[in-house]
């Protein structure tokens, strides 16, 4: 029975990673068709995101993601339709009612808190939620993510310092893909690992292979258990690969060679996990076909639904900005 449960869990990991990849690819297509204004991709981060999010209690714990975290919000319960409604800024969009730019994820019912376009500002927000939980005695864990470029900003350092002093139930999750837009890590920090900084704040820093969903999941489970015990935060650094340009407005060929991109594609986390599941006899052709067909149907449905959905009423433009 346990083996059956484990296989079901592994296949759910695979499904979520594939769903994130397929939705992301569709977003790029819509952007190139002029139907979506902006895309910032999760491709190459799927294992880190799904592995981490599956260690949390969906709807119970709190998540303060960053703009690449499509795999996280899907794992926490956001639907493909809701993702597409946000991409196209439709009135039904649960993230912001069509008011935020794409990839600024939030969902009140799922405890997903929106971040702001200035990177890193979400990290103090996560620590604030953790402090409130500690004061109220709530049994929750707060998980927040950012890139390695953002990790050098003051907001992040101040947030980690407070979390360390007060032993808050916060997991800091750095998705390190090696590039702060076009700037490689070696040009914007003097340490090899972002996780090395955790020692300065008095809590553990862990480096994991962000292309290995099982390794990420195990590390995040340990961090969750630590936080729930009241032992304080953990900084997890997931070494990822960014398989696309920084965003749909970026041309990464100006700073990454063809050889660089080829090497990164060889570390594609979705392909790696699929190969592993196949070699272990967990994923056969029939199961794979079934999963991919269901995902294709879900992505097509989400696209059609969002395209047909109404835009926000212009008369409501001042709502949530000025008191009514």
Secondary structure, DSSP 8 states (H G I E B T S, - for coil): -HHHHHHHHHHHHHHHHHHHHHHHHHHHHHHHTTS-S-----TT-HHHHHHHHTTS-TTTSEEE--TTTHHHHHHTT--HHHHHHHHTTBTT-TTTTT-S-TT---BGGGTB----SSTTHHHHHHHHHHHHHHHHT----EEEEEETTGGGSHHHHHHHHHHHHHT-SEEEEEEE-SEETTEEGGGT-SSS-GGGGGGGGTS-EEEEETT-HHHHHHHHHHHHHHHHHT---EEEEEE----S-SSTT--GGGTS-HHHHHHHHTT-HHHHHHHHHHHTTSS-HHHHHHHHHHHHHHHHHHHHHHHHS-B--GGGTTTTTS--
